[in-house]
Amino acid sequence: MSALYPFLLRPEFVERPWGARDLSPIYPEHPCGEPVGEVWLTGDDNRVANGPLAGRTLGELCRQYGRALVGESARETDRFPLLIKFLFSREKLSVQVHPDDETARRAGLPCGKTECWYVVTAEPGAQVALGLKSGVTREQLARAIRSVQAEELLNWVDIHAGEMIYVDAGTVHTIGPGAVLLETQQNSDTTYRLYDYGRPREIHVEQGLAATKERTRAGKVRRIGSTTALVASPSFVVEKLGLGEMRRFEAAHSPQIFVTLEGSGVAEGPSPASFSRGEVLVVPASAAQVGIRPHRNLQVLRMTLPVGATPEPETTSG
């Protein structure tokens, strides 16, 4: 019998030059010396916080339990399929692009990187850049990078709390200051920086331009009807759920990942786990079910893999 059970993972705080020293509203009490830009929730090195598996890393569990943890919909048996992060931006991130699956495999990488951002908070005027302006070519972008004018060719979009942004692989993009985002992505950390405002970090212009697509599906996701799904795509499904009473979630074709935005709750099972804002609960695919009992009005995002072939979402570019 599998020793797996629904487990909490401890967040990993990652310093970035564009990050924040105040991680409100998610982690207001976390002390920051250097700026923290990313808080990883489901990385290979995140460690279990509850039960008999406490202290084990997510990467170790994937290698040991395979499909029992990652499910039948995952492409690989020994890697967790989705990487979830909070992003805290106080300065502009580098202008970057990620390869798609085909480009990644040619480079010997396991997969590309399509991602989405749920806007947790956004200050007035906060923006992201999604793709190139209409009519701009890769050749024009290359010249603009050399002349330090790349930002002028990007499609800048105002963002607001509660919006979902889809960023398919091949999209040139960046995030401006003043936002807290919750990112769901294919489990790849391959980033090609095209332009970094003169900061002393490596850039990858040749690789990045090769991965760049002049037109993509990136944009704000259109909400249709009263569905709880914020986005459904070939790489992931993200739902927003408000739980006012006990709810049971049955076994799934993939792991179920619950990230708490507001309130607190308890996951019932062999190793009951209390969780609150900023914490993540992973329900292995083999778990028969898990009951989640809210203590206060609980709001979570639930991430899973799609069932079967799923088209890319409908988006708007502005």
ABEGO torsion letter per residue (X at the ends): XBABBBBBBBBBBBBBAABBABAOAABAABBBABBBABBBAABAABBBABEAABGBBAAAAAAAAEAAAAEAABABAABBABBBBBBBBABBBBBBBBBBAAAAAAAGBABBBBBBBBBABBBBGBBBBBEBBBGBBAAAAAAAAAAGAAAAABBBBBBBBGBBBBBBBGBBBBBBBGBBBBBBBBBBABBBBABAGGBBBBBBAAAAAAABBABBABEBBBBBEABABABBBAABBBBBBBBABBBBBBBBABBBBBBBABEBBBBBEABBBBBBBGBBBBBBAABABBBBBBABBBBBBBBBBBBEBBBBBBBBAX
